[in-house]
Amino acid sequence: MMDKITIDNNVRRLRFNNGEMTQQQLAEQVGVTRQTIVAIEQGKYTPSLELAFRLAVVFNVPLEEVFFLRPPP
C-alpha cells in the first residue's frame, strides 16, 4: 500500500517575493476567487494542473518551484 502523497506549495512565499502581491491580485491574474488562493496556500485545496501551470506562469518560475511533493514521514 502506498502512503498518501502530500503536495505542498510556495504560493504565499512567491506572492511576497513578487512585490507583496495580495491574494486578490493573484486570484484575478489566474482567474479564480481569493478564497481559492487561500485554500491552496493552506493546503486545503489541490488545484487542477491547468491552474497550477497558470500560477507558475504568473510567478515566472518552474511548476516545481510552486508545488512540490512532501515525502511521507
N, C-alpha and C positions, 0 to 999 in steps of 0.2 A: 504493500500500500504506500502510495506517495504522500509525503507530508504536504499540507496546504502551502502553496507558494504565496508569499506576501509581496505585493507591489508597493513600493514606497515612491515618494516623489520629492522633487526640489522646487515645486511651483512657488511656494512662499519666498524662498531664498532668491529665486530667479526674478520674482517681481521686485524685490527690494534692490537687487543688483541692476535693474533696469529703470533707474530713476524713481524708485519707490512707487512703482505703478500700483494703483489701487485694484482691489478685486473687481470692482465695477468696470474699470478701464480694460482690464484683461478680458472680462466676460464679453464686453462689447466687441473687442477685436476678434474673438474666436466664435462669436455668435451663440453664446449660452447666457444663462442668468447668473447673477452674482452668487446665488445660493449654490449653483452647480460648482463654481470655483471654490467656495467654502468647503463643500463636501469632498472635493478632490483633495484639497490641502489637508483636510483632517483624516484622509484615508478611508472615508465612509463610502466613497463612490469611485469606481474604476471607469475612466472614460472609454469611449469607443476608440478604436485605432485611429479613425479619422480625426477625432478631437485631439487625441494625443499628438498626432503629427502637426495639427494646427497650432497647438501650444508651443511645440518645438520651433516652428517657423516664426512665431511672434518673438520668441526669445533668441532666435538665430543660433540655436545650438542643436547638436545631435539629439535624437529621441532619447538615447540612453542617459543623457545629462538631465532630462526632465523626469523620466521614470526609470526605476531600476528594481531588480529583484532583491529582496532581503532573504538571505538563507534561513532555513528553519533553525530553531535553537538546538 
